[in-house]
């Protein structure tokens, strides 16, 4: 079966596929399957590595049995606009390293634990969680990339410094963010352009290693320290590879 163009046929196929313990099904692409309202309570795809539910706009929740997808690496829930919660059992997926929640406009909160995630995407449209980050985000000890661009967050939890493997942090278009806490010492890329309310980076570099390589701080009009020659000299000294963008 090369192509299923009928949405209802695709839904029936997907429900059947979830109940089969077929070692050949390692990727299941259900994007744009807009009539799919739920996944079966019993899931037997123990060899599945990638589940793509992009534009699954009718799905309200994921079954608790998703914790049985032990080999799952990649879970894409982008534009699942009816999704209101995530099962707590996600933390049992020890191999899951990629989760995107962009434009999940009805999502109310994140689970208290998210296992061994290496990459997490949350956008402005991600429901209530677009206004705050969990205070325990520092528990994501394997996180290497955190993409939070275009959000309404007012602050970043101080526990972010505990993300010892975090290398890339994207904060562009945070229009309410006024300051940054101390960030993990291994961070080598920070994109914070169009953070128009940002006023201070005090204490930001106190624990940085020399590997910091890329800072984008354009269009941060309220950043007072930017006008200080002493601060800019210190900033450039911390960057061992100059790719610093600031101002207009």
C-alpha positions in Angstrom: 0.0 0.0 0.0 1.9 3.1 -1.2 -0.6 5.8 -0.5 -3.8 6.3 1.4 -5.6 9.4 0.2 -8.9 8.9 2.0 -8.7 10.2 5.6 -11.2 7.7 6.9 -9.3 4.8 5.3 -6.1 6.1 6.9 -7.8 6.2 10.3 -8.9 2.6 10.0 -5.5 1.5 8.8 -3.8 3.3 11.7 -6.1 1.7 14.3 -5.4 -1.7 12.8 -1.6 -1.0 12.7 -1.5 -0.1 16.4 -2.8 -3.5 17.4 -0.2 -5.4 15.4 3.1 -6.3 16.9 4.8 -6.0 13.5 8.6 -5.7 13.7 8.6 -4.0 10.3 6.6 -1.0 11.5 9.2 1.4 12.9 7.8 4.7 11.5 4.1 5.5 11.6 3.1 8.8 9.9 -0.4 9.9 10.6 0.0 13.6 9.8 -3.0 15.4 8.5 -5.3 12.6 9.6 -7.8 15.1 10.9 -10.7 12.7 11.6 -8.6 10.6 13.9 -10.1 11.3 17.4 -8.2 8.9 19.5 -5.5 6.2 19.5 -6.5 2.7 20.7 -6.2 1.9 24.4 -4.1 -1.1 23.5 -0.9 -0.4 21.6 1.4 -3.3 20.6 3.9 -1.6 18.3 6.9 -2.3 20.5 9.3 -1.8 17.6 8.0 1.7 16.7 10.7 4.4 16.7 8.8 7.4 15.2 5.2 8.5 15.6 4.1 11.6 13.7 0.7 13.0 14.6 1.2 16.4 13.0 -2.1 18.1 12.3 -4.0 15.5 14.3 -6.4 18.2 15.3 -9.2 16.0 16.7 -7.0 14.0 19.2 -7.7 15.1 22.8 -5.4 12.8 24.7 -2.9 10.0 24.2 -3.6 6.6 25.8 -1.6 5.6 28.8 -0.5 2.6 26.8 1.9 4.8 24.9 4.4 4.1 27.6 4.7 0.6 26.1 6.4 2.0 23.0 9.7 1.3 24.6 11.8 2.0 21.5 10.1 5.3 20.6 12.6 8.0 19.7 10.5 10.7 18.1 7.0 12.0 18.9 5.6 14.9 16.9 2.4 16.4 18.2 2.6 19.7 16.3 -0.9 21.3 15.6 -2.7 18.7 17.7 -5.0 21.6 18.7 -7.5 19.5 20.7 -4.8 17.8 22.8 -5.3 18.9 26.4 -2.9 16.7 28.4 0.1 14.3 28.1 0.2 11.0 29.9 2.5 10.8 32.9 3.9 7.6 31.5 5.9 9.5 28.9 8.7 9.5 31.4 9.0 5.7 31.0 10.0 6.1 27.4 13.7 6.1 28.2 14.7 6.3 24.5 12.4 9.3 23.6 14.7 12.2 22.7 12.5 14.4 20.5 9.2 15.9 21.4 7.5 18.8 19.7 4.4 20.5 21.1 4.2 23.5 18.8 0.7 25.0 18.3 -0.9 22.6 20.8 -3.3 25.4 21.7 -5.4 23.4 24.2 -2.5 21.8 26.1 -2.8 22.7 29.8 0.4 21.4 31.3 3.4 19.2 30.9 4.0 16.0 32.8 6.1 16.4 36.0 8.8 14.2 34.4 9.8 13.9 30.7 12.4 11.2 30.9 15.6 11.5 28.8 14.5 14.2 26.3 17.4 15.6 24.3 15.3 18.1 22.3 12.1 19.9 23.3 10.0 22.4 21.2 7.3 24.6 22.7 5.8 27.5 20.8 3.6 30.5 21.7 0.5 28.6 20.6 1.1 25.8 23.1 -1.9 26.6 25.3 -1.5 27.5 29.0 2.1 26.2 29.1 3.0 29.1 26.7 2.8 31.4 29.8 5.0 29.4 32.1 7.7 26.7 32.2 7.7 24.0 34.8 10.0 24.9 37.8 11.4 21.4 37.6 12.6 21.8 34.0 16.1 21.3 35.3 15.4 17.6 35.8 15.7 17.1 32.0 19.3 16.1 32.5 19.8 14.9 28.9 18.3 18.0 27.2 20.7 19.3 24.6 18.4 21.6 22.7 15.5 23.7 24.0 13.5 25.7 21.5 11.0 28.1 23.1 10.9 30.8 20.5 7.8 33.0 20.1 6.5 32.6 23.7 4.9 34.8 26.3 7.0 33.6 29.2 7.9 36.3 31.7 10.8 34.3 33.2 12.9 31.3 32.9 13.1 29.0 36.0 16.4 29.2 37.8 16.6 25.4 37.6 17.6 25.7 33.9 21.2 26.0 35.1 20.9 22.3 36.1 20.6 21.3 32.4 24.2 20.3 32.3 24.1 19.1 28.6 22.2 22.0 27.2 24.1 23.4 24.2 21.4 25.3 22.3 18.7 27.7 23.6 16.3 29.6 21.4 14.3 32.4 23.0 13.7 34.7 20.0 10.5 36.9 20.2 10.1 36.7 23.9 8.5 40.1 24.2 7.9 40.0 28.0 11.2 38.6 29.1 13.1 41.2 31.2 16.2 39.2 32.4 18.0 35.9 32.1 19.1 33.7 35.0 22.5 32.0 35.0 22.6 29.5 32.2 24.3 26.1 31.9 28.1 26.3 31.5 28.1 24.2 28.3 25.7 26.4 26.4 27.3 27.3 23.1 24.4 28.9 21.2 21.9 31.5 22.5 19.4 33.1 20.1 17.6 35.8 22.0 16.8 38.4 19.2 13.6 40.4 19.4 13.4 40.0 23.2 12.3 43.6 23.3 11.8 43.9 27.0 15.2 42.4 27.9 17.1 44.8 30.2 19.9 42.8 31.8 22.2 39.8 31.5 23.8 40.3 34.8 25.5 37.2 36.1 24.9 35.4 32.9 28.5 34.5 32.1 29.8 33.7 35.6 29.9 29.9 35.0 30.4 29.8 31.2 33.1 27.7 29.7 35.2 29.1 26.7 33.1 27.1 24.3 30.4 29.7 23.9 30.2 30.4 20.2 27.1 32.2 19.0 24.9 34.9 20.6 22.2 36.7 18.7 20.9 39.6 20.7 19.5 41.8 18.0 16.6 44.2 18.4 16.8 44.2 22.2 16.1 47.9 22.5 15.9 48.1 26.3 19.1 46.3 27.1 21.0 49.0 29.1 24.2 47.0 29.4 24.5 46.9 25.6 25.6 50.5 25.8 28.4 49.8 28.2 31.8 49.5 26.6 33.1 47.7 29.7 30.4 45.1 29.4 30.9 44.6 25.7 34.6 44.0 26.2 33.9 41.4 28.8 31.3 39.8 26.5 33.7 39.5 23.6 36.4 38.0 25.9 34.0 35.3 26.8 33.2 34.4 23.2 36.1 32.4 21.6 34.5 32.6 18.2 32.9 35.9 17.4 29.4 35.6 16.1 27.8 38.2 18.3 24.9 40.1 16.9 23.4 43.0 18.8 21.5 46.2 18.2 19.6 46.7 15.0 
